[in-house]
Amino acid sequence: MKLIKALANLGHGSRRQVALMFREGRVTDAAGEVLYADDQPAWEDVRVDGEPLDPPPGLVLMLHKPVGHTCSTKDRGRLVYDLLPPRFALRSPVLSTVGRLDRETSGLLLMTDDGQLLHRIISPKSKLPKVYEATLAGPLRGDEAAIFASGTLMLDSETTPLLPAELDVVSPTLARLTLHEGRYHQVRRMFAAVGNHVLALHRSQVGGLSLGDLPEGQWRILDAADRDRIFTASA
């Protein structure tokens, strides 16, 4: 792929805008030598305004999503894309969220421009465990774990029961719930079905990949080991 197209696909601008960057000498190699649009350097040797290029297509990152941000490119208000470099929203292929966390849910959000990987993660066949911490309005009554693990719980407007889920009690009003599917507002609806209400919800893990100590609002690019960890069994 020509360098000018590669930079445009990374979101640095239209081809005309990228061509202007070359004329202005803003595209160089690692030693600071100006590059031209028809040069073919190694990806890792290219610099834009002195900074290395973002990863090529196949990018996967995880974001510690704060409450109040929406997993959308079009909604009004604060978007998860606002937490990333602006060029990330202009990448081609498109950088998409892997599933969604609603506006009032915080925690681990994966994003990728790899369509095959995205579908592998969200496919119902994968049954990847996802771990949530739910702060509840009222104390747990004691039978929730058995109900959630039964595989018979039916939510309003659903036609099939939920897959078995594991509930760990952290405190009377704090529970850790591990799901193996992803239905609309599932955690909130599950607790509503047993007469409780979720005040705060946080996702800490997807597959074997945990959020770790990544600060809220921050993101990092996943390496090959991280990607493999997604598909390992959770702790």
PyMOL commands that set and color helices and strands:
alter all, ss='L'
color gray80, all
select helices_A, chain A and resi 3-9+15-23+43-45+80-83+86-90+115-122+144-149+186-193+224-230
alter helices_A, ss='H'
color red, helices_A
select strands_A, chain A and resi 27-29+46-48+51-52+60-65+96-97+105-112+130-136+166-171+174-179+198-206+209-210+219-221
alter strands_A, ss='S'
color yellow, strands_A
deselect
rebuild
show_as cartoon
